[in-house]
């Protein structure tokens, strides 16, 4: 039987989320992440504006418990209109 994931769960998993530099971008992303990882601490978000200040990069590290959890979080983030890229 093939392994579903190369990750061993639970694990700390960093997600980089990029979008337009809007006032409520970080709060919106934090709320989405917290829905999928209830123990996520929004204070741990690392924020980096682009050189011109038009975009914001957020690094959110979650305690991932399953591949399904990560897939659902990734799906919700990538479908959000404020989000340009999720890595």
WOURKA-V439878 format. One line per field, one symbol per residue. phi: phi as a letter, one per 20 degrees, with the letter a starting at -180 (. if undefined). A space follows every 50 residues. Layout:
phi: ???
This chain:
phi: .fffbeeddfbeceddddaffdgdfffffgfffffecgefdffefedcff geneccddddddeedaffgffffgffffefffeebcd
